[in-house]
Structure formats: C-alpha cells, structure tokens
Amino acid sequence: MINVNIGLIPGTLAYAWIFGVGVIINIILAILFALAFEGIILWLRKKPLKPHLTDYSAVVAAWLFALCLPMHSPWWLVAVGIGFTMIVGKHLYGGLGFNPFNPAMVGYVVLLISFPREMTTWYLPIVISGESIGWLDSIAYSFGLADIHQWDALSSATPLDQFKTLSGQNLPISEIRLSPVFGNFVAVGWEWVAGGWLAGGLWLLLTRTIKWHIPVTVLASSSFMALVFYLIDPNTVASPLFHLLSGSILIGAFFIATDPVTAATTDNGRIVYGILIGFLVYVIRSWGGYPDGVAFAVLLANMCVPLIDYYTRPSVYGADTPDRPDE
C-alpha cells in the first residue's frame, strides 16, 4: 500500500501543476472522510481500529477515488462518493480482501450516474486559461463559501468528452483539433499527467508491487483496437496515442486494474483480464454513453474474474486437467 501511495505522487503533482491545487484538496478531503467512515464501520462491526486504519488501504482507495473527481468538487460530493466507496464497495462484502469490485470505482460510478452535472464540470489546463484558482478560492468553493459560476470561463469538458461530442457531429479530425484543448497529437497538458502515471507505474513494477501482465495487456489491447479503427478511417477516428495520453487509461492500467483483491489471480488469468479491460475501454469510449469508460470497464471485468479464474486455474501437480470443483 505504501508503494502504491508513492507511485501516485508523480501523477498527482503533474495533475496539480497542470490544473491547479483543487485536486490536492479533493485528495485531502477524501482521505479524511475515508478514515472516518472506516473507523465508524469498524466500530460497528466490533473490529480493532488500529490495524485496519494503519494498513493504508483506505488511503489508497480515497486517493484513487479523488483523482477521478473534477477539480474543485464540493465537499458533499466527495463525502457521498467516499461513503459508497468504503461502505458499499469495501465493507458490505466483509472488508479488505473480500470485496469483488474495486471500491474506488464503485464510489466514482455512483457519482457519475447520480450527479452528472457536478461530475462533468472540469477545468482548462492553466497553460490554456492563463489563470489558476488558488488555495483559498478552492477551499471556499469546496465548502460552499464561493460561487462556482464566477469561474465558468475556466471550465470545459474533458478532451475525451469534447472529442466524442465533436466527432458525433461528423466533424473531421482537422476541425476537431482547432479546439484549444487539443495539441498536435494529444490533449494539452494531459500528456504530462499521463507521464506521471507511467512513472508511478514503472515504480510499482520495479518494486514488484504489481506484475506486468495486467498493465501491459490493458494498454496493448486498447491501443490495438484504436490502431485498427484509426487505420480504417484516420480522418474521423482518434489515434492510439490520443487514447493513451488524453484520458485515465494509464492510471487505470497501473493502479486500478491491478488491485490484487478484485483482479484475476493467475498469470494467464491476468492476461485475459487485462485484454478484456482494454477492449471494453475502447468500446465504451467509441460507442458507449460515457467518454472515458475505464471505471465501467474495470467493474465489468471484476464481474468476470470468477469465470476467468475458473478457466485459467493451473492443474494440480500430477493431474492432467485443472482441479475444478465439478471434476
């Protein structure tokens, strides 16, 4: 858990540098709410507080959840999402080690479905807007002491959302790139954030916190899908590079899909699991109702883990077939 927290630092710093300090405030609020909910639930379940509160699992879940939120989210939005993350996503199934779904993605999806307006109010990179919302203004808005409408000129849809909307209007790539959020290859600023997640992911691999199977197959399968459709119609379809560097697939591949509790357990199973997530991410981005799709792809793949583990379970030593309950 500590290695995961360390791995999140480069991407978080890049995120704050490009978009402002609102993301740091979201993380702090999410961690405080997560520890509070964890403590209350542990007390109600008559479980010891110290070993569970100091295993950093709540911090990891809260940090990942907060990174999914728009900058400058109100405190109540963070509280509701973390409540679902900790209560429904984690403790409803028995706590750490028993949850079938990634807790952070459970909380995020609940908010995305329930509060679409608040979850789609994103902000332009500082390099485009030329203005940053400081600590005091960010804190004031988070606690309802300032009006968000005074910053409407700085707000914007995410690059993936803008691309999905504009391409749905049958605009060619050459016209879509006229939007200030798009650079020559990817969305402005987002490539630095993606680089931070990649650096953190390499740290997880070097420290053997995770294995290569899931992140490599998630990125490879999603990129393969993007490449196939890009080669068919490069005038209207986004490039694989855009898909890799303009959304959340890198943090999803290294930090979310690799959750050891909710992912497949065997090496072959992890490969199947990663391919499935990458495939679903591209399908949802291209033809689904949501512009990114990483959270939904991970949760759908979580549902398939028991089946994947069943068919990729290795044989018992000396047996000719896998050791399955019905054999």
KAVENMO-V637831 format. One record per residue. N is the residue number from 0. RES is the residue in one small letter. SS is DSSP state (a for helix, b for strand, c for the rest). Layout:
N_RES_SS + N_RES_SS
//
This chain:
0_m_c + 1_i_a + 2_n_a + 3_v_a + 4_n_a + 5_i_a + 6_g_a + 7_l_a + 8_i_a + 9_p_a + 10_g_a + 11_t_a + 12_l_a + 13_a_a + 14_y_a + 15_a_a + 16_w_a + 17_i_a + 18_f_a + 19_g_c + 20_v_c + 21_g_a + 22_v_a + 23_i_a + 24_i_a + 25_n_a + 26_i_a + 27_i_a + 28_l_a + 29_a_a + 30_i_a + 31_l_a + 32_f_a + 33_a_a + 34_l_a + 35_a_a + 36_f_a + 37_e_a + 38_g_a + 39_i_a + 40_i_a + 41_l_a + 42_w_a + 43_l_a + 44_r_c + 45_k_c + 46_k_c + 47_p_c + 48_l_a + 49_k_a + 50_p_a + 51_h_a + 52_l_a + 53_t_c + 54_d_c + 55_y_c + 56_s_a + 57_a_a + 58_v_a + 59_v_a + 60_a_a + 61_a_a + 62_w_a + 63_l_a + 64_f_a + 65_a_a + 66_l_a + 67_c_a + 68_l_c + 69_p_c + 70_m_c + 71_h_c + 72_s_c + 73_p_c + 74_w_a + 75_w_a + 76_l_a + 77_v_a + 78_a_a + 79_v_a + 80_g_a + 81_i_a + 82_g_a + 83_f_a + 84_t_a + 85_m_a + 86_i_a + 87_v_a + 88_g_c + 89_k_c + 90_h_a + 91_l_a + 92_y_a + 93_g_c + 94_g_c + 95_l_c + 96_g_c + 97_f_c + 98_n_c + 99_p_c + 100_f_c + 101_n_c + 102_p_a + 103_a_a + 104_m_a + 105_v_a + 106_g_a + 107_y_a + 108_v_a + 109_v_a + 110_l_a + 111_l_a + 112_i_a + 113_s_a + 114_f_c + 115_p_a + 116_r_a + 117_e_a + 118_m_a + 119_t_c + 120_t_c + 121_w_b + 122_y_b + 123_l_c + 124_p_c + 125_i_a + 126_v_a + 127_i_a + 128_s_a + 129_g_c + 130_e_c + 131_s_c + 132_i_c + 133_g_c + 134_w_a + 135_l_a + 136_d_a + 137_s_a + 138_i_a + 139_a_a + 140_y_a + 141_s_a + 142_f_c + 143_g_c + 144_l_c + 145_a_c + 146_d_c + 147_i_a + 148_h_a + 149_q_a + 150_w_a + 151_d_a + 152_a_a + 153_l_a + 154_s_b + 155_s_b + 156_a_c + 157_t_c + 158_p_a + 159_l_a + 160_d_a + 161_q_a + 162_f_a + 163_k_a + 164_t_a + 165_l_a + 166_s_a + 167_g_a + 168_q_c + 169_n_c + 170_l_c + 171_p_c + 172_i_a + 173_s_a + 174_e_a + 175_i_a + 176_r_c + 177_l_c + 178_s_c + 179_p_c + 180_v_c + 181_f_b + 182_g_c + 183_n_c + 184_f_c + 185_v_c + 186_a_b + 187_v_c + 188_g_c + 189_w_a + 190_e_a + 191_w_a + 192_v_a + 193_a_a + 194_g_a + 195_g_a + 196_w_a + 197_l_a + 198_a_a + 199_g_a + 200_g_a + 201_l_a + 202_w_a + 203_l_a + 204_l_a + 205_l_a + 206_t_c + 207_r_c + 208_t_c + 209_i_c + 210_k_c + 211_w_a + 212_h_a + 213_i_a + 214_p_a + 215_v_a + 216_t_a + 217_v_a + 218_l_a + 219_a_a + 220_s_a + 221_s_a + 222_s_a + 223_f_a + 224_m_a + 225_a_a + 226_l_a + 227_v_a + 228_f_a + 229_y_a + 230_l_a + 231_i_a + 232_d_c + 233_p_c + 234_n_c + 235_t_c + 236_v_c + 237_a_c + 238_s_c + 239_p_a + 240_l_a + 241_f_a + 242_h_a + 243_l_a + 244_l_a + 245_s_c + 246_g_c + 247_s_c + 248_i_a + 249_l_a + 250_i_a + 251_g_a + 252_a_a + 253_f_a + 254_f_a + 255_i_a + 256_a_c + 257_t_c + 258_d_c + 259_p_c + 260_v_c + 261_t_c + 262_a_c + 263_a_c + 264_t_c + 265_t_c + 266_d_a + 267_n_a + 268_g_a + 269_r_a + 270_i_a + 271_v_a + 272_y_a + 273_g_a + 274_i_a + 275_l_a + 276_i_a + 277_g_a + 278_f_a + 279_l_a + 280_v_a + 281_y_a + 282_v_a + 283_i_a + 284_r_a + 285_s_a + 286_w_a + 287_g_c + 288_g_c + 289_y_c + 290_p_c + 291_d_c + 292_g_c + 293_v_a + 294_a_a + 295_f_a + 296_a_a + 297_v_a + 298_l_a + 299_l_a + 300_a_a + 301_n_a + 302_m_a + 303_c_a + 304_v_a + 305_p_a + 306_l_a + 307_i_a + 308_d_a + 309_y_a + 310_y_a + 311_t_a + 312_r_c + 313_p_c + 314_s_b + 315_v_c + 316_y_c + 317_g_c + 318_a_c + 319_d_c + 320_t_c + 321_p_b + 322_d_c + 323_r_c + 324_p_c + 325_d_c + 326_e_c
//
